[in-house]
Amino acid sequence: MGDPNIHFRPIAIGQAISAVCGFLSTLFFLLIVAGCRSSDSLASEIDHAVLSQFEVPAERVISLAPHLTEIMFHIGAGESLVGVMASSDFPTAALLLPRVGSHRLLDLEKIVSLKPDLVLGWKEGNHEADLSMIRRLGFNVFESNPGTLQEIAALIRQLGLLMDNTQIAESQAQNFERKIAELRGRYAKKRPVRVFYQVWDHPIYTLNGTHVVSQLIEDCGGSNVFAELPTISAVVSVEAVLNADPDVIVGSLTETENSSPVSMWSQWPAMTAVASQNLISIDADHIARMGPRIVLAMTELCEKMDLARVRLQ
């Protein structure tokens, strides 16, 4: 029988985001992660589809996810955006763009009025019915679903192709990959620390080993104490976490929150992570979006985990 302290709840991304965003002021992502493929193989597969299905370059683009908006600006194509989601708040220029709805409800009338020649959709973050409706209205939709660091780099290249900004996109993708490789080379082989990653505290959500956050933990020289869970996300009990007794507990913190969800563990001073003062908070927007700023989350995570190693000695 399975551990009675762990309640497996396989959840669709739309349901997960709706549940978590009811409590948070920023999107926390719970992705259904695809198998890890190299960026080169993924890019070659989808690049062919891009070239055959879409007119290049796109001139009037709507982004239906914050990370897609960020990547568009990252590759120098921000000026082609004519509409974004309400949650698209980075870079600052994105705040000036028309809003076309939220993850809960798209404003289809607004989308039609903006006359896009391309709509960038997020397969696991947008409702399939909405994307299908946009297609039926006669608009081109490019769907993506990056689930690994490699696939983020591939997506940067793919959007570069769509926008005919391949030189800038390739440079940015290589820079992204270089930074990831540097961090991995610096930290991955260090003394392992056992990590519990907490998405939220009411209820206590965590992620298994197939999630990109677990990849970040491993690349920083850690191991996810709940890596073997059979579902991408699960609700776990306090008792399950106490029994796992992680060396480090990691959560995320938004600009509008006064304290991280991980602060709840301070009431159990005998826990290794608490006794060692290893309750870590990472910028929520950096770790919760599948875009280039996830490198900042990885940098912060690796540095804080390295300090945690010192405190464990």
MIROTOR-6491 format. One record per residue (C-alpha): chain; x, y negated, z; residue number from 0. Coordinates in Angstrom, 3 decimals, decimal comma. Last residue first. Example, Ala and Ser with C-alpha at 12.3 -4.5 7.8 and 13.67 -1.06 7.14 Angstrom:
REM MIROTOR-6491
atom panu A	c1 13,670	c2 1,060	c3 7,140	lummi 1
atom panu A	c1 12,300	c2 4,500	c3 7,800	lummi 0
This chain:
REM MIROTOR-6491
atom panu A	c1 28,356	c2 -20,809	c3 8,424	lummi 312
atom panu A	c1 24,711	c2 -21,434	c3 7,510	lummi 311
atom panu A	c1 25,161	c2 -25,216	c3 7,542	lummi 310
atom panu A	c1 27,834	c2 -24,956	c3 4,865	lummi 309
atom panu A	c1 25,615	c2 -22,811	c3 2,674	lummi 308
atom panu A	c1 22,819	c2 -25,369	c3 3,061	lummi 307
atom panu A	c1 25,114	c2 -28,047	c3 1,653	lummi 306
atom panu A	c1 25,468	c2 -25,887	c3 -1,459	lummi 305
atom panu A	c1 21,698	c2 -25,476	c3 -1,609	lummi 304
atom panu A	c1 21,359	c2 -29,262	c3 -1,555	lummi 303
atom panu A	c1 23,802	c2 -29,704	c3 -4,433	lummi 302
atom panu A	c1 22,251	c2 -26,928	c3 -6,508	lummi 301
atom panu A	c1 18,710	c2 -28,231	c3 -5,979	lummi 300
atom panu A	c1 19,583	c2 -31,836	c3 -6,803	lummi 299
atom panu A	c1 21,403	c2 -30,834	c3 -9,989	lummi 298
atom panu A	c1 18,615	c2 -28,436	c3 -10,970	lummi 297
atom panu A	c1 15,983	c2 -31,117	c3 -10,430	lummi 296
atom panu A	c1 17,996	c2 -33,584	c3 -12,501	lummi 295
atom panu A	c1 18,299	c2 -30,967	c3 -15,249	lummi 294
atom panu A	c1 14,496	c2 -30,628	c3 -15,086	lummi 293
atom panu A	c1 14,557	c2 -34,178	c3 -16,412	lummi 292
atom panu A	c1 14,771	c2 -32,869	c3 -19,988	lummi 291
atom panu A	c1 11,226	c2 -31,496	c3 -20,010	lummi 290
atom panu A	c1 9,206	c2 -28,665	c3 -18,563	lummi 289
atom panu A	c1 7,744	c2 -30,769	c3 -15,787	lummi 288
atom panu A	c1 7,370	c2 -29,731	c3 -12,159	lummi 287
atom panu A	c1 11,016	c2 -29,841	c3 -11,083	lummi 286
atom panu A	c1 11,717	c2 -33,447	c3 -12,032	lummi 285
atom panu A	c1 8,249	c2 -34,778	c3 -11,287	lummi 284
atom panu A	c1 8,264	c2 -33,194	c3 -7,830	lummi 283
atom panu A	c1 11,609	c2 -34,586	c3 -6,669	lummi 282
atom panu A	c1 13,130	c2 -31,790	c3 -4,579	lummi 281
atom panu A	c1 12,667	c2 -31,212	c3 -0,845	lummi 280
atom panu A	c1 14,880	c2 -28,915	c3 1,227	lummi 279
atom panu A	c1 14,313	c2 -27,392	c3 4,674	lummi 278
atom panu A	c1 17,742	c2 -26,027	c3 5,601	lummi 277
atom panu A	c1 18,134	c2 -27,418	c3 9,096	lummi 276
atom panu A	c1 20,066	c2 -24,270	c3 10,080	lummi 275
atom panu A	c1 17,548	c2 -23,355	c3 12,795	lummi 274
atom panu A	c1 14,736	c2 -24,105	c3 10,343	lummi 273
atom panu A	c1 16,111	c2 -21,982	c3 7,514	lummi 272
atom panu A	c1 17,022	c2 -19,129	c3 9,880	lummi 271
atom panu A	c1 13,573	c2 -19,127	c3 11,480	lummi 270
atom panu A	c1 13,746	c2 -19,394	c3 15,271	lummi 269
atom panu A	c1 12,499	c2 -22,997	c3 15,204	lummi 268
atom panu A	c1 9,007	c2 -21,998	c3 13,982	lummi 267
atom panu A	c1 7,116	c2 -25,320	c3 14,254	lummi 266
atom panu A	c1 9,550	c2 -26,833	c3 11,765	lummi 265
atom panu A	c1 7,954	c2 -24,675	c3 9,068	lummi 264
atom panu A	c1 5,291	c2 -27,302	c3 8,301	lummi 263
atom panu A	c1 7,996	c2 -29,620	c3 6,938	lummi 262
atom panu A	c1 8,020	c2 -27,501	c3 3,783	lummi 261
atom panu A	c1 4,940	c2 -29,344	c3 2,488	lummi 260
atom panu A	c1 7,126	c2 -32,429	c3 1,998	lummi 259
atom panu A	c1 6,438	c2 -35,588	c3 3,946	lummi 258
atom panu A	c1 5,254	c2 -39,121	c3 3,249	lummi 257
atom panu A	c1 3,842	c2 -38,373	c3 -0,181	lummi 256
atom panu A	c1 3,430	c2 -41,137	c3 -2,770	lummi 255
atom panu A	c1 6,798	c2 -40,679	c3 -4,466	lummi 254
atom panu A	c1 6,172	c2 -36,958	c3 -4,820	lummi 253
atom panu A	c1 7,933	c2 -34,212	c3 -2,874	lummi 252
atom panu A	c1 8,760	c2 -30,659	c3 -3,850	lummi 251
atom panu A	c1 9,484	c2 -27,612	c3 -1,732	lummi 250
atom panu A	c1 12,488	c2 -25,470	c3 -0,873	lummi 249
atom panu A	c1 13,031	c2 -23,240	c3 2,162	lummi 248
atom panu A	c1 16,586	c2 -22,012	c3 2,727	lummi 247
atom panu A	c1 18,068	c2 -19,031	c3 4,561	lummi 246
atom panu A	c1 14,796	c2 -17,146	c3 4,174	lummi 245
atom panu A	c1 13,207	c2 -15,169	c3 7,042	lummi 244
atom panu A	c1 11,246	c2 -12,708	c3 4,840	lummi 243
atom panu A	c1 9,190	c2 -11,714	c3 7,899	lummi 242
atom panu A	c1 8,436	c2 -15,357	c3 8,674	lummi 241
atom panu A	c1 7,385	c2 -15,896	c3 5,056	lummi 240
atom panu A	c1 5,024	c2 -12,915	c3 5,125	lummi 239
atom panu A	c1 3,638	c2 -13,973	c3 8,511	lummi 238
atom panu A	c1 2,811	c2 -17,459	c3 7,226	lummi 237
atom panu A	c1 0,723	c2 -15,808	c3 4,546	lummi 236
atom panu A	c1 1,378	c2 -15,649	c3 0,831	lummi 235
atom panu A	c1 -0,740	c2 -16,891	c3 -2,067	lummi 234
atom panu A	c1 0,683	c2 -15,770	c3 -5,364	lummi 233
atom panu A	c1 2,127	c2 -17,114	c3 -8,592	lummi 232
atom panu A	c1 3,702	c2 -15,386	c3 -11,586	lummi 231
atom panu A	c1 2,176	c2 -12,081	c3 -10,503	lummi 230
atom panu A	c1 3,816	c2 -8,768	c3 -9,566	lummi 229
atom panu A	c1 5,857	c2 -10,266	c3 -6,700	lummi 228
atom panu A	c1 9,465	c2 -9,107	c3 -6,982	lummi 227
atom panu A	c1 11,052	c2 -12,559	c3 -6,801	lummi 226
atom panu A	c1 9,518	c2 -13,283	c3 -3,390	lummi 225
atom panu A	c1 12,800	c2 -13,898	c3 -1,557	lummi 224
atom panu A	c1 14,095	c2 -15,858	c3 -4,569	lummi 223
atom panu A	c1 17,865	c2 -15,452	c3 -4,692	lummi 222
atom panu A	c1 20,398	c2 -18,259	c3 -4,680	lummi 221
atom panu A	c1 23,552	c2 -19,249	c3 -6,519	lummi 220
atom panu A	c1 22,333	c2 -22,434	c3 -8,202	lummi 219
atom panu A	c1 21,624	c2 -20,512	c3 -11,419	lummi 218
atom panu A	c1 19,511	c2 -18,112	c3 -9,364	lummi 217
atom panu A	c1 17,428	c2 -20,926	c3 -7,850	lummi 216
atom panu A	c1 16,982	c2 -22,564	c3 -11,252	lummi 215
atom panu A	c1 15,806	c2 -19,269	c3 -12,747	lummi 214
atom panu A	c1 13,360	c2 -18,906	c3 -9,851	lummi 213
atom panu A	c1 12,007	c2 -22,336	c3 -10,741	lummi 212
atom panu A	c1 11,646	c2 -21,114	c3 -14,343	lummi 211
atom panu A	c1 9,155	c2 -18,475	c3 -13,205	lummi 210
atom panu A	c1 9,879	c2 -14,799	c3 -13,866	lummi 209
atom panu A	c1 11,172	c2 -14,174	c3 -10,342	lummi 208
atom panu A	c1 7,898	c2 -14,873	c3 -8,564	lummi 207
atom panu A	c1 6,338	c2 -18,136	c3 -7,443	lummi 206
atom panu A	c1 4,911	c2 -19,305	c3 -4,115	lummi 205
atom panu A	c1 1,630	c2 -20,733	c3 -2,886	lummi 204
atom panu A	c1 0,800	c2 -21,324	c3 0,778	lummi 203
atom panu A	c1 -2,870	c2 -22,297	c3 0,887	lummi 202
atom panu A	c1 -2,910	c2 -25,102	c3 1,901	lummi 201
atom panu A	c1 0,901	c2 -25,392	c3 1,913	lummi 200
atom panu A	c1 1,896	c2 -25,969	c3 -1,707	lummi 199
atom panu A	c1 4,514	c2 -24,864	c3 -4,218	lummi 198
atom panu A	c1 6,830	c2 -23,300	c3 -1,658	lummi 197
atom panu A	c1 10,106	c2 -21,790	c3 -2,840	lummi 196
atom panu A	c1 11,671	c2 -19,372	c3 -0,373	lummi 195
atom panu A	c1 15,414	c2 -18,979	c3 -0,864	lummi 194
atom panu A	c1 18,003	c2 -16,405	c3 0,200	lummi 193
atom panu A	c1 21,537	c2 -17,750	c3 -0,139	lummi 192
atom panu A	c1 24,218	c2 -16,158	c3 -2,277	lummi 191
atom panu A	c1 27,871	c2 -17,140	c3 -1,788	lummi 190
atom panu A	c1 28,851	c2 -18,992	c3 -4,946	lummi 189
atom panu A	c1 28,739	c2 -17,312	c3 -8,339	lummi 188
atom panu A	c1 25,903	c2 -19,418	c3 -9,778	lummi 187
atom panu A	c1 27,231	c2 -22,772	c3 -8,526	lummi 186
atom panu A	c1 29,827	c2 -24,354	c3 -10,810	lummi 185
atom panu A	c1 29,238	c2 -22,299	c3 -13,947	lummi 184
atom panu A	c1 25,485	c2 -22,686	c3 -13,665	lummi 183
atom panu A	c1 25,825	c2 -26,437	c3 -13,192	lummi 182
atom panu A	c1 28,109	c2 -26,757	c3 -16,209	lummi 181
atom panu A	c1 25,895	c2 -24,506	c3 -18,330	lummi 180
atom panu A	c1 22,801	c2 -26,557	c3 -17,506	lummi 179
atom panu A	c1 24,648	c2 -29,781	c3 -18,341	lummi 178
atom panu A	c1 25,857	c2 -28,352	c3 -21,646	lummi 177
atom panu A	c1 22,402	c2 -27,081	c3 -22,592	lummi 176
atom panu A	c1 20,833	c2 -30,501	c3 -22,045	lummi 175
atom panu A	c1 23,625	c2 -32,228	c3 -23,989	lummi 174
atom panu A	c1 23,152	c2 -29,730	c3 -26,815	lummi 173
atom panu A	c1 19,421	c2 -30,436	c3 -26,874	lummi 172
atom panu A	c1 20,018	c2 -34,195	c3 -26,827	lummi 171
atom panu A	c1 22,469	c2 -34,016	c3 -29,735	lummi 170
atom panu A	c1 20,147	c2 -31,741	c3 -31,685	lummi 169
atom panu A	c1 17,232	c2 -34,092	c3 -31,093	lummi 168
atom panu A	c1 19,219	c2 -37,139	c3 -32,197	lummi 167
atom panu A	c1 20,285	c2 -35,449	c3 -35,438	lummi 166
atom panu A	c1 16,909	c2 -33,805	c3 -36,053	lummi 165
atom panu A	c1 14,840	c2 -36,958	c3 -35,865	lummi 164
atom panu A	c1 12,503	c2 -35,952	c3 -38,700	lummi 163
atom panu A	c1 9,611	c2 -36,233	c3 -36,236	lummi 162
atom panu A	c1 8,505	c2 -32,631	c3 -36,618	lummi 161
atom panu A	c1 12,099	c2 -31,446	c3 -36,768	lummi 160
atom panu A	c1 13,050	c2 -33,338	c3 -33,631	lummi 159
atom panu A	c1 9,977	c2 -31,886	c3 -31,971	lummi 158
atom panu A	c1 11,374	c2 -28,435	c3 -32,705	lummi 157
atom panu A	c1 14,854	c2 -29,306	c3 -31,419	lummi 156
atom panu A	c1 13,542	c2 -30,560	c3 -28,079	lummi 155
atom panu A	c1 11,322	c2 -27,472	c3 -27,954	lummi 154
atom panu A	c1 14,358	c2 -25,203	c3 -28,330	lummi 153
atom panu A	c1 16,111	c2 -26,927	c3 -25,434	lummi 152
atom panu A	c1 13,001	c2 -26,440	c3 -23,299	lummi 151
atom panu A	c1 12,895	c2 -22,817	c3 -24,448	lummi 150
atom panu A	c1 16,379	c2 -22,144	c3 -23,142	lummi 149
atom panu A	c1 15,455	c2 -23,583	c3 -19,748	lummi 148
atom panu A	c1 12,552	c2 -21,166	c3 -19,600	lummi 147
atom panu A	c1 8,779	c2 -21,230	c3 -19,955	lummi 146
atom panu A	c1 8,204	c2 -23,567	c3 -22,868	lummi 145
atom panu A	c1 4,615	c2 -23,323	c3 -24,158	lummi 144
atom panu A	c1 4,142	c2 -25,075	c3 -27,469	lummi 143
atom panu A	c1 1,135	c2 -25,967	c3 -29,589	lummi 142
atom panu A	c1 1,276	c2 -28,208	c3 -32,660	lummi 141
atom panu A	c1 -2,200	c2 -29,458	c3 -33,522	lummi 140
atom panu A	c1 -3,143	c2 -30,992	c3 -36,880	lummi 139
atom panu A	c1 -6,421	c2 -32,907	c3 -36,812	lummi 138
atom panu A	c1 -9,591	c2 -32,100	c3 -38,753	lummi 137
atom panu A	c1 -12,265	c2 -32,319	c3 -36,070	lummi 136
atom panu A	c1 -12,199	c2 -28,526	c3 -35,996	lummi 135
atom panu A	c1 -8,543	c2 -28,733	c3 -34,937	lummi 134
atom panu A	c1 -9,409	c2 -31,053	c3 -32,057	lummi 133
atom panu A	c1 -12,200	c2 -28,661	c3 -31,071	lummi 132
atom panu A	c1 -9,776	c2 -25,733	c3 -31,000	lummi 131
atom panu A	c1 -7,395	c2 -27,704	c3 -28,783	lummi 130
atom panu A	c1 -10,230	c2 -28,511	c3 -26,390	lummi 129
atom panu A	c1 -11,466	c2 -24,905	c3 -26,294	lummi 128
atom panu A	c1 -7,915	c2 -23,739	c3 -25,601	lummi 127
atom panu A	c1 -7,870	c2 -25,854	c3 -22,449	lummi 126
atom panu A	c1 -4,556	c2 -27,636	c3 -22,119	lummi 125
atom panu A	c1 -1,761	c2 -26,690	c3 -19,733	lummi 124
atom panu A	c1 -0,976	c2 -23,162	c3 -20,907	lummi 123
atom panu A	c1 -0,754	c2 -23,917	c3 -24,618	lummi 122
atom panu A	c1 0,592	c2 -27,448	c3 -24,277	lummi 121
atom panu A	c1 -0,606	c2 -29,481	c3 -27,257	lummi 120
atom panu A	c1 1,094	c2 -32,099	c3 -29,428	lummi 119
atom panu A	c1 -1,453	c2 -33,728	c3 -31,728	lummi 118
atom panu A	c1 -0,300	c2 -34,777	c3 -35,199	lummi 117
atom panu A	c1 -1,688	c2 -37,087	c3 -37,903	lummi 116
atom panu A	c1 -3,424	c2 -39,066	c3 -35,205	lummi 115
atom panu A	c1 -6,470	c2 -41,226	c3 -36,043	lummi 114
atom panu A	c1 -6,625	c2 -43,157	c3 -32,738	lummi 113
atom panu A	c1 -10,438	c2 -43,263	c3 -32,882	lummi 112
atom panu A	c1 -10,647	c2 -39,466	c3 -33,010	lummi 111
atom panu A	c1 -8,557	c2 -39,124	c3 -29,851	lummi 110
atom panu A	c1 -10,676	c2 -41,722	c3 -28,071	lummi 109
atom panu A	c1 -13,876	c2 -39,855	c3 -28,941	lummi 108
atom panu A	c1 -12,275	c2 -36,618	c3 -27,772	lummi 107
atom panu A	c1 -11,588	c2 -38,027	c3 -24,315	lummi 106
atom panu A	c1 -10,049	c2 -34,934	c3 -22,753	lummi 105
atom panu A	c1 -11,228	c2 -33,675	c3 -19,384	lummi 104
atom panu A	c1 -9,506	c2 -31,720	c3 -16,618	lummi 103
atom panu A	c1 -5,902	c2 -32,103	c3 -17,772	lummi 102
atom panu A	c1 -6,611	c2 -35,815	c3 -18,145	lummi 101
atom panu A	c1 -7,916	c2 -38,064	c3 -20,898	lummi 100
atom panu A	c1 -6,731	c2 -39,839	c3 -24,039	lummi 99
atom panu A	c1 -4,883	c2 -42,727	c3 -22,385	lummi 98
atom panu A	c1 -3,590	c2 -45,561	c3 -24,590	lummi 97
atom panu A	c1 0,153	c2 -46,273	c3 -24,257	lummi 96
atom panu A	c1 1,659	c2 -48,881	c3 -21,933	lummi 95
atom panu A	c1 2,501	c2 -46,384	c3 -19,197	lummi 94
atom panu A	c1 4,629	c2 -44,430	c3 -21,671	lummi 93
atom panu A	c1 7,074	c2 -47,348	c3 -21,828	lummi 92
atom panu A	c1 7,979	c2 -46,675	c3 -18,200	lummi 91
atom panu A	c1 9,472	c2 -43,308	c3 -19,145	lummi 90
atom panu A	c1 7,673	c2 -41,512	c3 -17,677	lummi 89
atom panu A	c1 4,082	c2 -41,894	c3 -16,456	lummi 88
atom panu A	c1 2,189	c2 -39,398	c3 -18,610	lummi 87
atom panu A	c1 -0,449	c2 -38,248	c3 -16,101	lummi 86
atom panu A	c1 -3,301	c2 -40,033	c3 -17,891	lummi 85
atom panu A	c1 -2,480	c2 -38,092	c3 -21,057	lummi 84
atom panu A	c1 -0,941	c2 -39,789	c3 -24,085	lummi 83
atom panu A	c1 -1,926	c2 -41,788	c3 -27,162	lummi 82
atom panu A	c1 -0,359	c2 -43,576	c3 -30,146	lummi 81
atom panu A	c1 3,115	c2 -42,047	c3 -29,936	lummi 80
atom panu A	c1 5,311	c2 -42,786	c3 -32,954	lummi 79
atom panu A	c1 7,320	c2 -45,401	c3 -31,059	lummi 78
atom panu A	c1 8,419	c2 -42,709	c3 -28,612	lummi 77
atom panu A	c1 10,388	c2 -40,869	c3 -31,284	lummi 76
atom panu A	c1 13,922	c2 -41,481	c3 -30,014	lummi 75
atom panu A	c1 14,581	c2 -37,871	c3 -29,025	lummi 74
atom panu A	c1 14,077	c2 -38,508	c3 -25,303	lummi 73
atom panu A	c1 10,970	c2 -40,614	c3 -25,993	lummi 72
atom panu A	c1 9,282	c2 -37,622	c3 -27,597	lummi 71
atom panu A	c1 10,671	c2 -35,329	c3 -24,899	lummi 70
atom panu A	c1 9,069	c2 -37,415	c3 -22,163	lummi 69
atom panu A	c1 5,677	c2 -37,379	c3 -23,886	lummi 68
atom panu A	c1 5,903	c2 -33,617	c3 -24,284	lummi 67
atom panu A	c1 6,711	c2 -33,281	c3 -20,582	lummi 66
atom panu A	c1 3,674	c2 -35,389	c3 -19,664	lummi 65
atom panu A	c1 1,243	c2 -33,215	c3 -21,652	lummi 64
atom panu A	c1 -1,357	c2 -33,866	c3 -24,362	lummi 63
atom panu A	c1 0,817	c2 -36,024	c3 -26,615	lummi 62
atom panu A	c1 -0,844	c2 -37,885	c3 -29,491	lummi 61
atom panu A	c1 1,234	c2 -38,669	c3 -32,568	lummi 60
atom panu A	c1 0,835	c2 -41,150	c3 -35,406	lummi 59
atom panu A	c1 3,802	c2 -41,009	c3 -37,809	lummi 58
atom panu A	c1 4,574	c2 -37,299	c3 -38,177	lummi 57
atom panu A	c1 7,685	c2 -36,780	c3 -40,264	lummi 56
atom panu A	c1 7,159	c2 -34,260	c3 -41,683	lummi 55
atom panu A	c1 3,793	c2 -32,897	c3 -42,773	lummi 54
atom panu A	c1 2,965	c2 -29,764	c3 -40,852	lummi 53
atom panu A	c1 2,298	c2 -26,101	c3 -41,624	lummi 52
atom panu A	c1 5,292	c2 -24,761	c3 -43,582	lummi 51
atom panu A	c1 8,100	c2 -26,733	c3 -41,954	lummi 50
atom panu A	c1 6,764	c2 -26,209	c3 -38,461	lummi 49
atom panu A	c1 6,223	c2 -22,494	c3 -39,002	lummi 48
atom panu A	c1 9,829	c2 -22,090	c3 -40,150	lummi 47
atom panu A	c1 11,005	c2 -24,089	c3 -37,142	lummi 46
atom panu A	c1 9,053	c2 -21,750	c3 -34,875	lummi 45
atom panu A	c1 11,052	c2 -18,587	c3 -35,479	lummi 44
atom panu A	c1 14,397	c2 -20,373	c3 -35,963	lummi 43
atom panu A	c1 13,953	c2 -22,294	c3 -32,730	lummi 42
atom panu A	c1 13,136	c2 -19,182	c3 -30,728	lummi 41
atom panu A	c1 16,179	c2 -17,326	c3 -32,058	lummi 40
atom panu A	c1 18,524	c2 -20,261	c3 -31,375	lummi 39
atom panu A	c1 17,072	c2 -21,035	c3 -27,948	lummi 38
atom panu A	c1 17,754	c2 -17,489	c3 -26,804	lummi 37
atom panu A	c1 14,788	c2 -15,596	c3 -25,510	lummi 36
atom panu A	c1 13,601	c2 -15,103	c3 -21,935	lummi 35
atom panu A	c1 10,203	c2 -13,431	c3 -21,862	lummi 34
atom panu A	c1 7,294	c2 -15,852	c3 -21,679	lummi 33
atom panu A	c1 6,405	c2 -17,642	c3 -18,485	lummi 32
atom panu A	c1 2,781	c2 -18,133	c3 -17,521	lummi 31
atom panu A	c1 3,322	c2 -21,513	c3 -16,016	lummi 30
atom panu A	c1 2,338	c2 -22,927	c3 -12,643	lummi 29
atom panu A	c1 2,989	c2 -26,660	c3 -12,996	lummi 28
atom panu A	c1 2,630	c2 -29,207	c3 -10,287	lummi 27
atom panu A	c1 0,987	c2 -32,267	c3 -11,731	lummi 26
atom panu A	c1 1,303	c2 -35,441	c3 -9,681	lummi 25
atom panu A	c1 -0,909	c2 -37,077	c3 -7,077	lummi 24
atom panu A	c1 -1,397	c2 -33,776	c3 -5,278	lummi 23
atom panu A	c1 -4,287	c2 -32,139	c3 -3,462	lummi 22
atom panu A	c1 -6,826	c2 -31,555	c3 -6,214	lummi 21
atom panu A	c1 -3,836	c2 -31,250	c3 -8,474	lummi 20
atom panu A	c1 -3,082	c2 -27,862	c3 -6,959	lummi 19
atom panu A	c1 -6,414	c2 -26,278	c3 -7,734	lummi 18
atom panu A	c1 -6,816	c2 -27,846	c3 -11,169	lummi 17
atom panu A	c1 -3,260	c2 -26,950	c3 -12,106	lummi 16
atom panu A	c1 -3,739	c2 -23,337	c3 -11,111	lummi 15
atom panu A	c1 -7,074	c2 -22,999	c3 -12,865	lummi 14
atom panu A	c1 -5,712	c2 -24,434	c3 -16,105	lummi 13
atom panu A	c1 -2,588	c2 -22,313	c3 -15,821	lummi 12
atom panu A	c1 -4,526	c2 -19,103	c3 -15,444	lummi 11
atom panu A	c1 -4,268	c2 -17,366	c3 -12,109	lummi 10
atom panu A	c1 -2,990	c2 -13,998	c3 -10,942	lummi 9
atom panu A	c1 -3,917	c2 -13,974	c3 -7,292	lummi 8
atom panu A	c1 -1,876	c2 -11,546	c3 -5,253	lummi 7
atom panu A	c1 -2,494	c2 -11,964	c3 -1,547	lummi 6
atom panu A	c1 0,632	c2 -11,318	c3 0,472	lummi 5
atom panu A	c1 0,328	c2 -10,672	c3 4,183	lummi 4
atom panu A	c1 -1,273	c2 -7,267	c3 3,622	lummi 3
atom panu A	c1 2,012	c2 -6,073	c3 2,048	lummi 2
atom panu A	c1 1,129	c2 -3,577	c3 -0,609	lummi 1
atom panu A	c1 0,000	c2 0,000	c3 0,000	lummi 0
